[in-house]
Amino acid sequence: MHSWSKLAVLVMLLSSFALAASPANAVVPRENCVTMVEKTESREKILSAREVCGTKEDLSKITSEQSLLVTWYEHANFQGRSNPVYGDFGPCDWEGYTIPVIGMWSAMISSYDLYGTCNWATYWDPDGNNSGSRGGDQWYVGDFFNDRIWKMKVWYSWP
């Protein structure tokens, strides 16, 4: 057998071993990541989100001029992994931010903290069901929405 054939067989064996060793739908957690919400190039206020990962020092530099809007938590009572969400055009106002929940977080949010002037939230599941307006931090999003939030709007309103 030629050496390139041996190498190809070795690569195939290692690949199949790696695939067999991990579940097909495994979500690999990412540490030191934040979600950035940005305005797209459009006349309307359309938002896009992207995940940014790096060292704590790098993230501190990147987010220093952004507004912290909300932090999502993996478990109820603000426990487990967390993901802070930053906006690039100021703190919450009455229009607020409608945030697409991206990546693994669309199947992980169980509680959240609101920050700054953000004092209201509503969220949607993949089927378009709406939570209704919720004031303040939520220690638990409820059984129906637990691990099923695909979009969240945060805004400021008089109490």
Steps between C-alpha positions, in 0.01 A plus 500: 500500500633845412579737784223740390249213516615413852460863598149515351396186690642641822311827453175314431544282809574798723204694358258214554630453856450871577146493358409186693635646823270804497118520471373617163319804642752594769525872573851594596494778760704810428659691784574872507247597236254788472222581254525832315184653353565731207303711259512371144544719194142600439260790538311309764619406846577137419729319736744218452686309768839340503692306758842633598741282697841572643693563816332701772741786423412497129126490573537787747658715226237401242202568729632815671295733279194275476191493721441185705134415440431155643682191624356160416550207740501129426299406812228649721601733784775657284715185519724314255675651202413855408512715188499881526333679209626845395342758269695737279263796494446601859295390797140385477237754403130450424587340161746264665692220338352192333771241533524182293622227736786329318699182532464269794315764704179444302474169687641609837336810653327431833536837677628851427610829656417836341754786522515877478174652389367168365213418735255304282534194279295271283616191314389256232543128443576341159126477424441872560330468839552815707566517875318830548675794665704418807639766731844461657733205534349154465632226729324246274341546158243224566466144383360591158787736405782324687777425246271620215563875460590597145444876515488750787404866511627719784395863553447784743159606624372702792412265786 
